[in-house]
Amino acid sequence: MKSNRLIEGIIQLGSGVIGYKDDHSDIDLMVCTAGVEDIEETKNQVYRTFSYNNAFIKEKRLRENVFLLIVFMENSLEFNVSIVPTDLLSVKSPLWKVVFDKTGRVTEKMELENERFNQRPVKYPVQDDVVFEFFYSAVKLDKELMRNNLIYALKMLETMRDYTLQLQARNENKKLHHFKAYETLNPSFIQKYLSTYPDQVTVEKVEAAAIILNELFIETVRKSEINMEDDDIKRILALFPFSSKSEV
């Protein structure tokens, strides 16, 4: 791809920048073009490059003038290749490196965006209403347990887990965008989080899991920098259906 006249630079992203975790790791790349007028043709040429290897390719349009090709090779190796104009480059993680730069403009742009990224007071924002949304999911879970609707109750329990994970990841300054390295979170958090999975699907077991999850969420909120008054947080948490065994 480096010899392609339309390509101004190539950037490697993700864990591969510091060393791939294992043989199952995918390869994330950004292919940069000098201008938006070259995007469509560049995307088609990258597509053809991979198609020569009998790969399965899924094309997605992320936004105007930004495309993503998800490529699965015959050996199951996965490439995620975004095609983007150099002017639209952004930094969402410290894990990046420029592997090819025809003009020097790609490196200049990435260094500028990296400086902006490092200056953000909150690099990985979580949903503003995460406390209320957790509470609202708990209310719905409680109602469905009373109706013996265990499938929907489990869906709400998983939603509550997801909010808890988002908040913990932000507390540890982890990258939320496509974050999946959950094994790197605090070990004590992981241990308690895993205990929120019921060993049986019964009303009593799901309710017990919700109580543990509620306790973990409260602990996680208290360690966070959520822009919310303490009294408001306490007022909402006091209404939680599963807070009877928690210190609010």
C-alpha positions, -999 to +999 in steps of 0.1 A: +000+000+000+029+024+006+036+027-031+000+038-038+001+074-050-030+083-031-018+072+003-001+099+024+006+078+054-003+047+075-007+046+112-008+016+134-032+016+164-039-004+195-020-029+215+002-040+186+020-007+190+036-020+222+034-057+214+005-080+205-011-098+233-013-132+215-019-148+181-056-139+183-049-101+183-062-081+154-043-055+135-056-019+135-045+006+108-054+040+096-047+047+060-045+085+053-051+103+021-040+139+013-076+151+006-112+140+008-114+137-030-091+107-028-111+088-001-133+067-024-106+056-047-082+049-019-109+028-001-115+008-032-078+001-038-073-010-002-104-032-006-088-048-037-055-053-020-071-075+006-095-092-017-066-107-036-060-130-006-096-144-006-104-124+025-139-117+037-143-079+039-171-059+055-172-022+046-186+004+070-190+042+067-181+057+101-190+093+091-187+115+061-154+108+043-143+082+068-146+044+060-137+012+079-128-021+063-131-051+086-111-079+070-110-115+079-082-135+063-084-173+056-063-180+088-088-159+109-064-130+112-084-098+115-075-064+101-095-032+110-085-006+084-099+029+085-095+052+055-094+089+065-082+122+051-051+135+070-070+166+080-096+145+099-071+124+119-077+123+157-061+106+187-083+086+211-055+066+228-018+069+234-013+036+216-004+047+180+026+050+158+032+063+123+047+035+102+047+054+069+046+091+062+052+103+026+052+141+034+056+144+071+021+159+074+006+127+090+032+128+118+027+165+124-011+161+125-009+131+149+015+148+173-008+179+174-039+157+181-019+137+207-011+169+225-048+178+225-057+144+238-032+146+267-046+180+277-081+168+281-091+168+318-113+137+312-099+116+284-126+089+284-159+104+294-187+081+306-224+088+302-234+119+323-265+102+337-248+069+346-260+070+382-296+076+372-294+050+343-281+024+367-309+032+391-335+031+363-323-003+351-325-015+387-361-004+390-370-023+358-351-053+370-371-053+403-404-051+385-396-079+362-385-101+391-419-095+407-434-106+373-411-137+372-398-124+339-363-137+344-351-131+308-358-094+309-345-092+345-312-107+333-310-081+305-313-053+330-287-069+353-263-070+324-271-033+316-263-024+352-230-044+349-221-024+318-226+009+335-204-003+364-177-014+340-178+019+322-173+038+354-145+016+367-127+018+334-129+056+336-117+056+372-086+037+361-082+060+331-087+031+307-097+037+271-134+033+268-136+033+230-135-004+221-120-012+255-120-050+261-089-056+282-110-061+313-084-084+329-063-053+334-088-037+358-082-037+396-081-073+408-104-067+437-130-050+414-128-080+390-133-105+418-164-087+431-177-080+396-176-117+387-195-125+419-225-106+404-232-135+380-259-158+396-250-195+397-287-203+390-314-183+372-340-179+399-357-148+413-338-152+446-304-157+429-308-128+405-319-105+433-289-116+454-266-108+424-283-074+420-276-066+457-239-073+452-238-053+420-255-024+437-228-024+464-201-025+438-216+003+418-218+025+449-182+018+457-173+027+421-193+059+421-176+071+453-142+067+437-152+085+405-153+122+395-189+122+385-201+158+381-230+154+405-237+167+440-231+142+468-266+148+482-282+140+448-262+108+445-273+097+479-309+106+472-309+084+441-290+056+456-313+055+486-342+047+462-324+016+448-346-015+451-315-035+460-299-012+485-311-028+516-278-044+523-257-015+511-244+015+529-257+046+511 
